[in-house]
Amino acid sequence: SNPREACLNALLEQIESLQQQGYLVLLGMDANKSISDELFPSDGLALFLQKSGLLDPIEYFHGRCPFPTSSAQAGSPIDFFFCSEDLLPFVETGILQEAQGACSDHRCLVIDLDLHSMWDSSGEQTQEPQTRGFRSNNTP
């Protein structure tokens, strides 16, 4: 099977499990591929986003990014943040210029999460961090 699809499917399973437990999700991804504009995607990142319900906060606040996020690939962005819709009121995002940030062939994506406001609004006590549960079984 396609390793990219296997990885996205495994990640989707983990995210859906966390969402069912009431967690909000913030995900950073070097997808090495742009998001298709298909209305009814059959695979890829667009289908992953449709099924997970995650949103791109950069696109949400600033519109579709008009330039690539990697100089190694011309065209659309391939680097992303995705988050649960309920996180949007607590998120600020941006993309630095090519000469800013670390020495890389990717632009630096920036996200600021206002944790104090988020925790004050939730009325819940904070929980101890947990180890990552995502595993990909796409090795030969």
Stockholm file with secondary structure:
# STOCKHOLM 1.0

chainA/1-140         SNPREACLNALLEQIESLQQQGYLVLLGMDANKSISDELFPSDGLALFLQKSGLLDPIEYFHGRCPFPTSSAQAGSPIDFFFCSEDLLPFVETGILQEAQGACSDHRCLVIDLDLHSMWDSSGEQTQEPQTRGFRSNNTP
#=GR chainA/1-140 SS CCHHHHHHHHHHHHHHHHHHTTCCCEEEEECSSCCCCCSSCSSHHHHHHHHHCCBCHHHHHHCSCCSCSBTTSCSSCCEEEEECGGGGGGEEEEECCTTSSSSSSBCCEEEEECHHHHHHHHCCCCCCCCCCCCCCCCCC
#=GC SS_cons         CCHHHHHHHHHHHHHHHHHHTTCCCEEEEECSSCCCCCSSCSSHHHHHHHHHCCBCHHHHHHCSCCSCSBTTSCSSCCEEEEECGGGGGGEEEEECCTTSSSSSSBCCEEEEECHHHHHHHHCCCCCCCCCCCCCCCCCC
//
